[in-house]
Amino acid sequence: MNLIILPGNSPRNKEWAHQAAEAFDDEFDLIYTQEYRHWDMDERIGEIISFPTELQELERHAPLTLPYMIFAKSAGAILTMLAVHKGILHPQRCVFLGVPILLARKDNIGIDDWIKHYSVPTLVIQNSHDPVTDFRTVEHFITGHGKNNFTLKELPGTHHTYNDFKLLRRLSLEFLKG
């Protein structure tokens, strides 16, 4: 079984992604961690994720041989939903942390369309008062679209960091091994 890690937008998430890979190192045959092109300060291609660029990177570099799971934070969750929508990714299961629904809607990213046909069993771990999107908003988004392939886990918290890897590992493995 392989794991693809898709971190959040900020360059701070480069270290987060490496910590996530380390947390799951003994559980998967191969772990691929995507490092986003806009993190490369030499290229200065922008300060936010380019979904078309990252989709191309996924197709080029990710170990897309089945079976694989996805562990994605924030923008990585949006990238996952888009890649599944476009038929680029076909994961068995996903774990999403800190899904930024309000930002995606504000930026006119098509998550409301993508979720309609999204059927991958997915665990969403969201902090109660995540400043990007709180748990209740995520819950209403998912239930409002009538989706039953999502398992929601609310954590107490007022941050968007999701760096308690011991807890995240335990919750994720319980779900991923389903």
N, CA, C and O of each residue as an XYZ file, in Angstrom:
712
protein
N       0.849     -1.179      0.000
C       0.000      0.000      0.000
C       0.892      1.239      0.000
O       1.875      1.297      0.739
N       0.552      2.232     -0.828
C       1.308      3.475     -0.944
C       0.523      4.638     -0.353
O      -0.694      4.560     -0.180
N       1.236      5.715     -0.047
C       0.615      6.912      0.503
C       1.101      8.127     -0.268
O       2.294      8.272     -0.531
N       0.168      8.997     -0.626
C       0.486     10.276     -1.244
C       0.138     11.354     -0.224
O      -0.978     11.395      0.294
N       1.101     12.224      0.058
C       0.895     13.331      0.996
C       0.833     14.621      0.196
O       1.765     14.960     -0.534
N      -0.282     15.339      0.343
C      -0.484     16.617     -0.337
C      -0.686     17.685      0.735
O      -1.749     17.758      1.352
N       0.333     18.510      0.954
C       0.286     19.495      2.038
C      -0.544     20.724      1.706
O      -1.141     20.823      0.634
N      -0.568     21.659      2.653
C      -1.257     22.925      2.466
C      -0.453     23.881      1.598
O       0.661     23.570      1.176
N      -1.027     25.037      1.341
C      -0.482     26.010      0.414
C       0.835     26.652      0.849
O       1.750     26.784      0.037
N       0.942     27.042      2.087
C       2.076     27.820      2.574
C       3.387     27.036      2.504
O       3.391     25.824      2.719
N       4.494     27.708      2.206
C       5.800     27.032      2.227
C       6.137     26.402      3.580
O       6.962     25.491      3.651
N       5.497     26.886      4.662
C       5.682     26.258      5.980
C       5.268     24.789      5.953
O       5.726     23.993      6.772
N       4.407     24.441      5.017
C       3.907     23.074      4.949
C       4.915     22.082      4.367
O       4.674     20.875      4.381
N       6.025     22.575      3.864
C       7.074     21.667      3.394
C       7.575     20.827      4.563
O       7.702     19.608      4.449
N       7.858     21.479      5.683
C       8.294     20.762      6.878
C       7.161     19.885      7.419
O       7.400     18.760      7.857
N       5.932     20.401      7.388
C       4.775     19.623      7.834
C       4.678     18.319      7.044
O       4.441     17.256      7.616
N       4.862     18.408      5.732
C       4.757     17.223      4.869
C       5.823     16.191      5.214
O       5.551     14.990      5.216
N       7.027     16.653      5.504
C       8.099     15.719      5.872
C       7.816     15.072      7.230
O       8.119     13.897      7.435
N       7.242     15.834      8.147
C       6.863     15.264      9.445
C       5.738     14.241      9.270
O       5.721     13.211      9.943
N       4.809     14.525      8.374
C       3.725     13.572      8.103
C       4.292     12.285      7.517
O       3.899     11.191      7.923
N       5.205     12.410      6.573
C       5.820     11.219      5.974
C       6.546     10.398      7.034
O       6.474      9.169      7.031
N       7.232     11.065      7.920
C       7.939     10.379      9.001
C       6.958      9.668      9.938
O       7.236      8.566     10.411
N       5.832     10.288     10.200
C       4.831      9.691     11.097
C       4.253      8.398     10.533
O       3.870      7.506     11.290
N       4.190      8.294      9.208
C       3.590      7.117      8.568
C       4.623      6.178      7.943
O       4.254      5.203      7.288
N       5.884      6.456      8.134
C       6.963      5.753      7.441
C       6.886      4.237      7.546
O       7.159      3.541      6.568
N       6.524      3.715      8.700
C       6.525      2.262      8.894
C       5.226      1.588      8.457
O       5.090      0.373      8.597
N       4.276      2.347      7.935
C       2.973      1.791      7.587
C       2.755      1.571      6.084
O       1.840      0.845      5.696
N       3.583      2.188      5.241
C       3.350      2.139      3.801
C       4.602      1.696      3.063
O       5.722      1.937      3.515
N       4.401      1.045      1.919
C       5.534      0.593      1.108
C       6.279      1.778      0.508
O       7.510      1.804      0.486
N       5.525      2.754      0.023
C       6.104      3.920     -0.618
C       5.303      5.149     -0.211
O       4.072      5.115     -0.199
N       5.990      6.222      0.120
C       5.326      7.486      0.459
C       5.841      8.552     -0.492
O       7.046      8.785     -0.589
N       4.921      9.194     -1.190
C       5.257     10.306     -2.078
C       4.737     11.588     -1.440
O       3.563     11.676     -1.079
N       5.607     12.575     -1.304
C       5.231     13.869     -0.748
C       5.388     14.915     -1.838
O       6.490     15.127     -2.345
N       4.307     15.560     -2.195
C       4.372     16.595     -3.233
C       4.868     17.907     -2.638
O       4.339     18.388     -1.636
N       5.886     18.474     -3.266
C       6.364     19.810     -2.915
C       5.917     20.741     -4.029
O       6.249     20.535     -5.196
N       5.170     21.756     -3.663
C       4.538     22.614     -4.661
C       5.534     23.547     -5.338
O       6.475     24.042     -4.718
N       5.303     23.769     -6.609
C       6.200     24.598     -7.422
C       6.299     26.027     -6.892
O       7.372     26.627     -6.952
N       5.209     26.581     -6.377
C       5.265     27.971     -5.915
C       6.100     28.131     -4.639
O       6.359     29.257     -4.214
N       6.515     27.045     -4.034
C       7.403     27.123     -2.881
C       8.830     27.464     -3.295
O       9.611     27.955     -2.479
N       9.174     27.210     -4.548
C      10.525     27.450     -5.033
C      10.737     28.946     -5.206
O      10.254     29.545     -6.166
N      11.451     29.530     -4.285
C      11.648     30.985     -4.295
C      12.393     31.462     -5.534
O      12.245     32.619     -5.926
N      13.191     30.596     -6.162
C      13.918     31.003     -7.360
C      12.982     31.230     -8.536
O      13.230     32.086     -9.385
N      11.911     30.460     -8.578
C      11.002     30.569     -9.716
C       9.978     31.677     -9.549
O       9.556     32.281    -10.534
N       9.571     31.954     -8.309
C       8.592     33.007     -8.006
C       7.395     32.958     -8.958
O       7.013     33.969     -9.547
N       6.820     31.782     -9.096
C       5.672     31.650     -9.992
C       4.372     32.071     -9.325
O       3.307     31.982     -9.936
N       4.442     32.518     -8.112
C       3.249     32.967     -7.408
C       3.305     32.573     -5.951
O       4.148     31.780     -5.532
N       2.392     33.141     -5.187
C       2.380     32.859     -3.766
C       1.280     31.908     -3.366
O       1.175     31.532     -2.198
N       0.462     31.515     -4.316
C      -0.577     30.525     -4.014
C      -0.449     29.355     -4.977
O       0.134     29.468     -6.055
N      -0.998     28.258     -4.567
C      -0.919     27.030     -5.336
C      -1.563     27.214     -6.717
O      -2.605     27.854     -6.859
N      -0.923     26.646     -7.702
C      -1.484     26.597     -9.051
C      -2.007     25.178     -9.241
O      -1.226     24.242     -9.413
N      -3.308     25.021     -9.209
C      -3.868     23.678     -9.322
C      -3.508     23.001    -10.645
O      -3.179     21.815    -10.630
N      -3.552     23.697    -11.795
C      -3.128     23.037    -13.041
C      -1.672     22.548    -12.991
O      -1.372     21.447    -13.454
N      -0.778     23.359    -12.435
C       0.628     22.963    -12.322
C       0.773     21.744    -11.430
O       1.492     20.805    -11.771
N       0.094     21.752    -10.291
C       0.231     20.647     -9.341
C      -0.430     19.371     -9.846
O       0.018     18.274     -9.513
N      -1.483     19.494    -10.641
C      -2.075     18.301    -11.263
C      -1.067     17.655    -12.209
O      -0.930     16.431    -12.232
N      -0.360     18.476    -12.991
C       0.671     17.950    -13.892
C       1.781     17.268    -13.101
O       2.261     16.204    -13.491
N       2.186     17.878    -11.995
C       3.228     17.290    -11.146
C       2.768     15.948    -10.578
O       3.544     14.994    -10.522
N       1.522     15.879    -10.163
C       0.988     14.611     -9.661
C       1.064     13.529    -10.727
O       1.520     12.418    -10.459
N       0.621     13.851    -11.927
C       0.646     12.873    -13.020
C       2.071     12.423    -13.342
O       2.308     11.259    -13.664
N       3.005     13.350    -13.251
C       4.391     13.056    -13.596
C       5.146     12.285    -12.524
O       5.953     11.411    -12.841
N       4.892     12.598    -11.261
C       5.780     12.107    -10.210
C       5.144     11.192     -9.168
O       5.846     10.389     -8.555
N       3.869     11.290     -8.957
C       3.252     10.496     -7.888
C       3.192      9.024     -8.283
O       2.980      8.699     -9.451
N       3.378      8.137     -7.310
C       3.266      6.690     -7.581
C       1.788      6.300     -7.656
O       1.194      5.890     -6.659
N       1.219      6.429     -8.822
C      -0.223      6.239     -8.968
C      -0.618      4.780     -9.182
O      -1.731      4.496     -9.626
N       0.287      3.859     -8.869
C      -0.069      2.453     -8.961
C      -0.936      2.098     -7.767
O      -0.623      2.442     -6.627
N      -1.997      1.427     -8.038
C      -2.927      1.049     -6.982
C      -2.340     -0.062     -6.143
O      -1.513     -0.820     -6.650
N      -2.714     -0.196     -4.913
C      -3.597      0.698     -4.170
C      -2.800      1.803     -3.470
O      -1.640      1.614     -3.102
N      -3.437      2.941     -3.299
C      -2.820      4.025     -2.551
C      -3.884      4.821     -1.813
O      -5.063      4.829     -2.167
N      -3.415      5.482     -0.784
C      -4.234      6.354      0.045
C      -3.694      7.777     -0.101
O      -2.575      7.979     -0.571
N      -4.500      8.757      0.306
C      -4.055     10.149      0.286
C      -4.257     10.760      1.661
O      -5.299     10.586      2.293
N      -3.234     11.482      2.109
C      -3.256     12.240      3.359
C      -3.021     13.684      2.942
O      -1.924     14.028      2.503
N      -4.045     14.544      3.075
C      -3.971     15.889      2.505
C      -4.430     16.942      3.495
O      -5.419     16.769      4.208
N      -3.683     18.037      3.518
C      -4.021     19.154      4.398
C      -4.432     20.366      3.568
O      -3.751     20.725      2.607
N      -5.532     20.988      3.935
C      -5.955     22.277      3.405
C      -6.000     22.292      1.882
O      -6.824     21.594      1.291
N      -5.134     23.070      1.230
C      -5.134     23.135     -0.233
C      -4.896     21.763     -0.850
O      -5.356     21.493     -1.959
N      -4.179     20.895     -0.139
C      -3.967     19.531     -0.622
C      -5.273     18.753     -0.730
O      -5.426     17.916     -1.619
N      -6.219     19.027      0.174
C      -7.538     18.390      0.100
C      -8.294     18.873     -1.133
O      -8.953     18.085     -1.812
N      -8.198     20.158     -1.418
C      -8.847     20.708     -2.610
C      -8.204     20.120     -3.864
O      -8.907     19.744     -4.803
N      -6.871     20.040     -3.886
C      -6.153     19.438     -5.010
C      -6.589     17.993     -5.207
O      -6.773     17.551     -6.340
N      -6.752     17.264     -4.128
C      -7.207     15.875     -4.215
C      -8.585     15.784     -4.850
O      -8.802     14.986     -5.762
N      -9.521     16.605     -4.366
C     -10.878     16.566     -4.917
C     -10.875     16.894     -6.409
O     -11.600     16.269     -7.183
N     -10.066     17.867     -6.813
C      -9.970     18.228     -8.226
C      -9.366     17.076     -9.032
O      -9.868     16.742    -10.105
N      -8.299     16.474     -8.525
C      -7.640     15.377     -9.232
C      -8.552     14.164     -9.367
O      -8.530     13.487    -10.395
N      -9.347     13.885     -8.352
C     -10.328     12.793     -8.441
C     -11.398     13.164     -9.458
O     -11.784     12.338    -10.286
N     -11.872     14.388     -9.401
C     -12.889     14.876    -10.342
C     -12.411     14.734    -11.793
O     -13.192     14.360    -12.669
N     -11.146     15.027    -12.044
C     -10.582     14.965    -13.400
C     -10.113     13.560    -13.786
O      -9.640     13.350    -14.903
N     -10.241     12.608    -12.873
C      -9.830     11.239    -13.169
C      -8.327     11.009    -13.114
O      -7.837     10.007    -13.636
N      -7.588     11.920    -12.489
C      -6.140     11.775    -12.366
C      -5.786     10.876    -11.188
O      -4.878     10.051    -11.278
N      -6.499     11.039    -10.098
C      -6.283     10.216     -8.905
C      -7.445      9.255     -8.706
O      -8.599      9.573     -8.993
N      -7.104      8.061     -8.204
C      -8.098      7.030     -7.891
C      -7.741      6.365     -6.560
O      -7.478      5.163     -6.511
N      -7.733      7.149     -5.489
C      -7.326      6.584     -4.195
C      -8.384      5.649     -3.624
O      -9.572      5.756     -3.930
N      -7.916      4.730     -2.784
C      -8.861      3.858     -2.083
C      -9.557      4.601     -0.964
O     -10.755      4.429     -0.737
N      -8.793      5.433     -0.260
C      -9.317      6.224      0.845
C      -8.502      7.504      0.958
O      -7.372      7.588      0.479
N      -9.109      8.508      1.610
C      -8.419      9.781      1.833
C      -8.632     10.243      3.266
O      -9.629      9.920      3.912
N      -7.658     11.008      3.737
C      -7.790     11.732      5.001
C      -7.518     13.190      4.672
O      -6.461     13.532      4.142
N      -8.487     14.049      4.994
C      -8.360     15.489      4.768
C      -8.276     16.194      6.121
O      -9.023     15.873      7.045
N      -7.365     17.151      6.226
C      -7.201     17.937      7.445
C      -7.431     19.403      7.109
O      -6.851     19.921      6.154
N      -8.270     20.072      7.885
C      -8.451     21.511      7.700
C      -8.923     21.897      6.313
O      -8.275     22.699      5.640
N     -10.026     21.346      5.880
C     -10.532     21.616      4.532
C     -10.961     23.090      4.435
O     -11.817     23.532      5.202
N     -10.376     23.851      3.502
C     -10.623     25.300      3.417
C     -11.815     25.659      2.522
O     -11.654     26.335      1.506
N     -12.976     25.215      2.896
C     -14.163     25.418      2.063
C     -14.450     26.896      1.818
O     -14.742     27.288      0.688
N     -14.371     27.711      2.853
C     -14.694     29.133      2.676
C     -13.722     29.819      1.722
O     -14.140     30.626      0.892
N     -12.441     29.510      1.827
C     -11.465     30.096      0.905
C     -11.697     29.615     -0.524
O     -11.609     30.396     -1.471
N     -11.992     28.336     -0.671
C     -12.235     27.787     -2.005
C     -13.440     28.470     -2.657
O     -13.407     28.828     -3.835
N     -14.478     28.637     -1.885
C     -15.664     29.323     -2.429
C     -15.359     30.784     -2.742
O     -15.787     31.298     -3.775
N     -14.625     31.455     -1.860
C     -14.264     32.863     -2.073
C     -13.453     33.030     -3.353
O     -13.603     34.020     -4.068
N     -12.591     32.053     -3.635
C     -11.740     32.108     -4.827
C     -12.384     31.447     -6.045
O     -11.723     31.219     -7.058
N     -13.676     31.143     -5.938
C     -14.439     30.529     -7.043
C     -13.828     29.220     -7.533
O     -13.836     28.923     -8.727
N     -13.300     28.448     -6.590
C     -12.807     27.107     -6.910
C     -14.017     26.182     -6.868
O     -14.830     26.274     -5.949
N     -14.145     25.309     -7.830
C     -15.377     24.551     -8.049
C     -15.691     23.398     -7.137
O     -16.215     22.386     -7.600
N     -15.391     23.506     -5.848
C     -15.614     22.357     -4.969
C     -17.073     21.947     -4.867
O     -17.361     20.772     -4.640
N     -17.997     22.879     -5.027
C     -19.409     22.504     -4.960
C     -19.787     21.593     -6.120
O     -20.654     20.731     -5.975
N     -19.146     21.775     -7.265
C     -19.384     20.880     -8.407
C     -18.628     19.565     -8.238
O     -19.167     18.495     -8.521
N     -17.378     19.647     -7.776
C     -16.551     18.438     -7.667
C     -17.105     17.446     -6.668
O     -17.005     16.236     -6.870
N     -17.694     17.951     -5.585
C     -18.149     17.043     -4.525
C     -19.353     16.203     -4.963
O     -19.593     15.132     -4.406
N     -20.095     16.673     -5.934
C     -21.300     15.951     -6.373
C     -21.001     14.507     -6.752
O     -21.792     13.614     -6.450
N     -19.881     14.268     -7.402
C     -19.544     12.919     -7.866
C     -18.375     12.305     -7.102
O     -17.864     11.249     -7.476
N     -17.960     12.971     -6.034
C     -16.845     12.482     -5.234
C     -17.343     11.349     -4.344
O     -18.195     11.560     -3.481
N     -16.804     10.136     -4.558
C     -17.305      8.975     -3.819
C     -16.222      8.243     -3.024
O     -16.487      7.175     -2.472
N     -15.034      8.787     -2.957
C     -13.942      8.146     -2.214
C     -14.248      8.199     -0.718
O     -14.573      9.267     -0.199
N     -14.150      7.069     -0.016
C     -14.307      7.124      1.441
C     -13.246      8.064      2.027
O     -12.049      7.868      1.816
N     -13.694      9.077      2.757
C     -12.799     10.133      3.220
C     -13.083     10.501      4.669
O     -14.226     10.734      5.061
N     -12.017     10.547      5.448
C     -12.075     11.051      6.819
C     -11.682     12.514      6.785
O     -10.622     12.862      6.265
N     -12.523     13.371      7.334
C     -12.213     14.791      7.460
C     -11.978     15.082      8.931
O     -12.852     14.876      9.772
N     -10.767     15.569      9.223
C     -10.412     15.980     10.574
C     -10.336     17.499     10.552
O      -9.515     18.083      9.846
N     -11.202     18.127     11.333
C     -11.305     19.592     11.304
C     -11.376     20.111     12.728
O     -12.111     19.578     13.559
N     -10.611     21.149     13.002
C     -10.680     21.778     14.322
C     -11.990     22.548     14.470
O     -12.493     23.140     13.515
N     -12.524     22.527     15.679
C     -13.798     23.199     15.957
C     -13.820     24.634     15.466
O     -14.790     25.081     14.854
N     -12.742     25.348     15.739
C     -12.681     26.778     15.414
C     -11.487     27.085     14.518
O     -10.799     28.091     14.699
N     -11.254     26.210     13.557
C     -10.191     26.451     12.572
C     -10.468     27.817     11.939
O     -11.567     28.027     11.424
N      -9.512     28.754     11.957
C      -9.774     30.096     11.422
C      -9.987     30.133      9.913
O     -10.517     31.117      9.396
N      -9.590     29.096      9.200
C      -9.799     29.057      7.750
C     -11.226     28.604      7.443
O     -11.910     29.215      6.622
N     -11.666     27.550      8.092
C     -13.054     27.068      8.002
C     -13.325     26.228      9.240
O     -12.618     25.254      9.498
N     -14.336     26.595     10.002
C     -14.631     25.866     11.232
C     -15.335     24.541     10.941
O     -15.825     24.308      9.836
N     -15.373     23.687     11.950
C     -15.939     22.350     11.791
C     -17.392     22.392     11.311
O     -17.748     21.647     10.398
N     -18.230     23.233     11.893
C     -19.663     23.270     11.533
C     -19.862     23.619     10.053
O     -20.755     23.072      9.406
N     -19.053     24.508      9.526
C     -19.167     24.865      8.113
C     -18.825     23.666      7.227
O     -19.501     23.410      6.231
N     -17.774     22.937      7.596
C     -17.397     21.735      6.843
C     -18.509     20.698      6.934
O     -18.874     20.077      5.936
N     -19.036     20.518      8.125
C     -20.120     19.552      8.333
C     -21.338     19.910      7.477
O     -21.921     19.034      6.840
N     -21.724     21.178      7.457
C     -22.871     21.607      6.652
C     -22.599     21.468      5.159
O     -23.503     21.129      4.395
N     -21.382     21.721      4.740
C     -20.998     21.559      3.335
C     -21.202     20.106      2.893
O     -21.796     19.840      1.848
N     -20.707     19.185      3.697
C     -20.780     17.765      3.334
C     -22.207     17.242      3.421
O     -22.685     16.598      2.487
N     -22.889     17.510      4.524
C     -24.264     17.017      4.663
C     -25.204     17.733      3.695
O     -26.172     17.139      3.220
N     -24.927     19.005      3.399
C     -25.745     19.763      2.453
C     -25.683     19.201      1.044
O     -26.602     19.404      0.250
N     -24.608     18.499      0.732
C     -24.485     17.861     -0.575
C     -24.934     16.398     -0.513
O     -24.806     15.662     -1.492
N     -25.455     15.986      0.630
C     -25.989     14.629      0.772
C     -24.945     13.533      0.654
O     -25.249     12.431      0.195
N     -23.726     13.823      1.060
C     -22.640     12.854      0.922
C     -22.576     11.945      2.143
O     -22.593     12.408      3.283
N     -22.503     10.637      1.880
C     -22.389      9.680      2.980
C     -21.060      8.923      2.942
O     -20.871      7.970      3.699
N     -20.144      9.334      2.074
C     -18.832      8.696      2.001
C     -17.802      9.403      2.886
O     -16.627      9.037      2.887
N     -18.240     10.408      3.633
C     -17.355     11.151      4.517
C     -17.582     10.744      5.970
O     -18.716     10.549      6.406
N     -16.497     10.623      6.698
C     -16.526     10.458      8.142
C     -15.919     11.737      8.713
O     -14.813     12.127      8.338
N     -16.638     12.379      9.610
C     -16.184     13.648     10.170
C     -15.669     13.464     11.582
O     -16.292     12.787     12.400
N     -14.530     14.070     11.861
C     -13.953     14.033     13.205
C     -13.620     15.462     13.605
O     -12.757     16.106     13.009
N     -14.316     15.942     14.621
C     -14.071     17.284     15.141
C     -13.038     17.225     16.255
O     -13.152     16.427     17.185
N     -12.031     18.078     16.146
C     -11.036     18.203     17.205
C     -11.175     19.574     17.844
O     -11.522     20.542     17.166
N     -10.907     19.667     19.150
C     -10.924     20.997     19.764
C      -9.708     21.767     19.243
O      -8.615     21.210     19.145
N      -9.891     22.997     18.922
C      -8.745     23.770     18.459
C      -9.166     25.033     17.746
O     -10.266     25.133     17.203
N      -8.254     26.000     17.762
C      -8.500     27.295     17.134
C      -7.410     27.601     16.110
O      -7.150     28.764     15.800
N      -6.780     26.562     15.593
C      -5.654     26.744     14.672
C      -5.875     25.941     13.386
O      -6.828     25.172     13.261
N      -4.965     26.147     12.446
C      -5.014     25.475     11.147
C      -3.710     24.703     10.899
O      -3.361     24.427      9.752
N      -2.993     24.355     11.974
C      -1.687     23.723     11.811
C      -1.737     22.202     11.678
O      -0.983     21.646     10.879
N      -2.580     21.520     12.417
C      -2.725     20.068     12.334
C      -1.365     19.374     12.407
O      -0.960     18.679     11.476
N      -0.675     19.571     13.517
C       0.654     18.992     13.637
C       0.834     18.051     14.826
O       1.963     17.764     15.224
N      -0.267     17.570     15.393
C      -0.173     16.537     16.424
C      -0.147     15.196     15.680
O      -1.170     14.523     15.555
N       1.030     14.825     15.194
C       1.139     13.670     14.308
C       0.855     12.347     15.000
O       0.458     11.382     14.347
N       1.048     12.290     16.283
C       0.698     11.062     17.014
C      -0.819     10.835     16.940
O      -1.271      9.730     16.645
N      -1.591     11.881     17.209
C      -3.051     11.793     17.135
C      -3.506     11.594     15.690
O      -4.360     10.749     15.420
N      -2.949     12.358     14.773
C      -3.352     12.246     13.366
C      -3.051     10.856     12.811
O      -3.844     10.301     12.050
N      -1.921     10.305     13.188
C      -1.565      8.950     12.758
C      -2.587      7.941     13.265
O      -3.084      7.106     12.509
N      -2.893      8.031     14.558
C      -3.848      7.062     15.139
C      -5.202      7.147     14.454
O      -5.750      6.130     14.026
N      -5.753      8.373     14.346
C      -7.064      8.541     13.715
C      -7.055      8.095     12.256
O      -7.983      7.436     11.788
N      -6.004      8.461     11.556
C      -5.901      8.129     10.132
C      -5.781      6.634      9.899
O      -6.457      6.084      9.030
N      -4.927      5.972     10.667
C      -4.744      4.535     10.464
C      -5.998      3.741     10.822
O      -6.313      2.745     10.170
N      -6.713      4.182     11.857
C      -7.985      3.525     12.168
C      -8.917      3.582     10.973
O      -9.574      2.598     10.635
N      -8.968      4.743     10.337
C      -9.840      4.934      9.184
C      -9.281      4.254      7.928
O     -10.017      3.560      7.225
N      -8.012      4.441      7.644
C      -7.430      3.912      6.414
C      -7.462      2.396      6.359
O      -7.604      1.805      5.288
N      -7.330      1.775      7.515
C      -7.341      0.308      7.547
C      -8.766     -0.232      7.642
O      -8.995     -1.436      7.535
N      -9.717      0.678      7.844
C     -11.141      0.478      7.852
C     -11.615     -0.879      8.104
O     -12.822     -1.117      8.124
